[in-house]
Amino acid sequence: MVSTSSAAPRTDAAPVPAAPAAVPATAAAAARPAAVRFPSGPAPDPAGSRAEHRIRSFHARRGRITQAQAAAIDRHWAQWGVELDGSPMDLAELFGSPELPVVLEIGFGMGDATARMAAADPSAGILAVDVHTPGQGNLLMLAERDGLTNVRVANGDAIVLLRDMLPPASLAGLRVYFPDPWPKAKHHKRRLIQPSFLALVTPLLRPGAVVHCATDWEPYAEQMLEVLEAAPGLVNQYPGAGTAAHAGGAADGGTPTVPGPGAGGFAPRPDFRPMTKFERQGLAKGHVVRDLLFTRV
């Protein structure tokens, strides 16, 4: 309570020190150390790759993270998390088994499908790469809940992993499910599935490794098919006559002839790929979901 009395002040009271000079808000902010939510990872830019002058297929996203997801990162990042910092990676050491075949998954969203595939096939390891912190925490939470020991969560730019960290013929497969389609023509250069991307990844695949892509954006599916079929060392498991884009139709913006599942070079939806949130959203919008399965020879 603030006194409103007009009585004379006490003369025996201790002197009150003068208030310090006000510090400008910008200077005060600069003096404070930057807040780090996860001091032991995942790091915002583990390889410093943002300084590289190249086109990227993703935007780094932190996003809102729940307490449960943050707690899962705090508990398990040191054991199951890995930073894509450009250092050579030993997959046998990472997974604790020299015999375990490892499949690389790029872009796992919230990790629900990844966790289900890991549970369905414990004889294979999954190295799951993403930059979305809530998704990383969610996948770690699912791995803990389901007792999964064959999942590792990688944080950072997948190009750094492919270019600098993995030895040749070290991967048993590649999965890219529902990547950003970058629908505007000026953004097509940002699409992940490009000849330059496959030139990086193909040498890392051992013979017999499977490349599995899925998308609900028909023009991107056509581009994927064209690029994958042209990639040296990859063979389509479901060869066909191709799509309208291959026969002279418009790949983006036109009206291609839509082949049925398992036709035109596309694969039928495999049972081992769970239905994802993005797939359900696409189907609800009337999109056609395409799977592509190629084998490394």
N, C-alpha and C positions, 0 to 999 in steps of 0.2 A: 504493500500500500504506500502511496506517495503522500508525505505529510504536506499539509497546506498551512501549518502553523507559522506565525510571523515572529516567534520568539527569537532572541539573539542567539547566534550559533555558539557552541561550546568552544572555549579557548584551549582546553586540554586535549582536544581530539588530535589524532595523528594526522600529519599533513598528507594531503591527497596528491599523488604524483600526477604530473601533467600527462594528458592523453598523448600517445604517440601520433606522429604525423600520419595522415591517411596515405595509404599506398594505392596508387592507381590500380584499377581492376585488372588491366592487362599485365602490369608488372607482377601483381600478386599471382595471377594464373601462371605466368612464366616461371615464378619461383617454386611453384609446387611440382613435385615429381609426377610424371605421367602415371595415371592409374593403370595397373595391369591386373585384369581379372584372373588370369591363369598364368602365374609367373613361371610355371614349368611347361607351358604349352596349352593349347595350340597357339603359335605365334601368328601375328597378322601377316607377315611376309617372310617366311623362314629362309628363303634363298636370296632375298633382295631382288627378286626378278622383276619387280615393278619398274625398276630403273632401266630395264632392257627396252629397246625401241622395237617392239614387234606387236603384231595384232594378237589379241587374246579372245578366246571364245567364252569368257566368263567375267563376271564382276565379283570381287571378293565381298562377301556379305557376313557380317556378324549377326545382326538381327536380335530379336528378343529371345532370351533363353530362360527356360523355367528353372526353378530351384533344383528339381530332380535331375535335369540335364546337366546343370553346372556341377552338381555333386558327383555325377557319374564321371565327368571329366577329371575332377579333383581326385577321385579314387583310382581311376584306371588309366589315365593318360600315360603315366610313366611306364606301365606294363604293356598296354595295347595301342598306344598312340605313337606316331612317327612323323617327324617334320621332314618335308621335302626340301632340304637345304642344299642339295647338290652333292652331298657326300656319297661315296659308293655304298650301295646297299647289298647286304648278304641276306637273301630271303630265307635260307636255311637257318641262319642265326635268328632272324626276326621271328620266325614261326616256331623255332625250337625243334625242327625236324628236317634233315636233309632229303628225306623221301617225299615230303608233302608237296604235291603239285599246287602251284599258286596261280590263281586267276586274278587279273587286274580288272577292277570295276571303276570307271571314271564317272563321277556324278551320281551319288546314291540318295540324294534328297534327305529324307528323314530316316532312311535305313531300314524300313520295314521289310521291303523285298529282299534286301541283302541279308538280313538276319534269318529270314525264312529259308533262303537258299543255302546259307551256311548250316542251318539246322538239318536240312534235308540231305546234305552231302558233307558229313564231317571228314571224309577222306580227302577233301580239297581245301586249301586255304584261300581266303579272299582278302586281297589288298584293296581296300575301298578308299578312293580318293575323293575329297570334296573340300570346299573352302567355307561351308556354311556351318558356323559354330553350333547352333541349335541341333542341326542334323548330326553332327559329330557326337554331341552329348547324348542324343537320343539313341544312336546306334550302339554306343558304349553301354547305355542303360539296358537295351534289349539283349546285348551279348551277356551282360551280367545276369539278367533275369532268366535267360534260357540256358545258361551254363555253356556258352559257346567259347571255345578256345582257338578256333580256326579263323578268326576275323582280326584284322589289324586296320586301324583307322589312320589314314595318311592325310596330312594337312598341307595344302600348298598347290602349286602349279604342276599339273600332270606332265606338262612338256619338260619341266626340269627333271622329273623322275625318268622319263623316257630318254631324254638326251644325255643326261649326266650320271645317272645313278644305277641303272640296271645293266647286267652283263648280257651278251647275246644268248639267245635260246634259253632264257630263264623263266619265261612265262608259259603256263599251260592254257591260257585263254585270255580274251579281252571282252569285256561287256560294257556297252555304252547304251543305256536305256533312256529314251526321251530327253536327249540333249536339247538345249535351246535351239529352236529352228531359225532364229534370226530372220524373220519373214521378209523384211524390207530388202529390196534388191541391193541397196548400198551397204547392207550389213552382211551379205552372203559370205564375204571374206572372213567373217568371224565364226562361221560354222566350224565345228570341231572336225568332222569327217571330211578331210581334204587330202589331196595327194601328198602334201608335205607331212601331214600327221601320220599317214600310213607308212611313209618312208622311214619315219622314226620307229614305229611300233613293230613292223613286220620282222626286222632282224632279231627282235627280242622274243619272238614267239618260237617255241620249239616245234619240230615237225608234228603234225596232228593237232596242234592247238586250234581252238575254235574262236573265231571272231563273231560276236553276236551283237547286233545293233537293233534297236527298235525305236520307232517314231510314229506319231499320229499326224504328222504334217506331210501330206502326200508329195508336194514338190521336193521336200527335203529327202523323203524316201527315195525318190527317183535319182536325186543327186548322189545319195549314199550308194545306191546300186551301181550307178555309172562309175563312181570312183573306186569302189571295192572290186568291181569286175576288171578294171584296168590296172589294179595293183599287182605287180609281180610277186609271185609266191603265194597268192591266195586263190582258192578255187571255190566257186559257189556250190553249196550243197544242193541247191534247188535251181539248176540252170533252166532258163526259159527263154521265151522270145523277147523279153524285155518289155518296157512300158512305152507309152506314147512318146515319152521324151526321147527314147532311143530310136523311135521310128519317125522322128521329125516333128513330134508334137511339142507344145510349150512346156518347159520344165517348171517355170514359175509364172503364175498368172494366167495360164491357159486352162484348157479342160481336157486332161489326159484320160485315156481309156483306163479304167480301173480293173486290173485283173483280180481274180479271187485269191484267197489264201493258198499259198503253195503254187501259184502260177506267176508267169511273167518274171521269174527270177527271185520272187519273194518266197519266204518260208512260211509254212503254217505256224501258228503260235505254239511254241513248245510247252509241254506240260511243266517243265522245270522252272519256267519264268513266272513268278507270281504276278497277279494283277496289281499294278501300282496305282497310287493316287492320281498321277498324271494320266494314266491310261483310262481310268474311270471318268476323269474330267473330259478327256478327248472323246470318248464314246458317247458321253452325255450330250456333247455338242454335235454329234453326227459324224465325227471324224473316222477315217479308216485307219486302223493300227497296222503297221507293217513290221514284220520281223525279217532280218537278213542274217543268214548263217553261212559263214565262209570258213574254210579249213586251210591252215598253213601247210604247204607242201615243200 
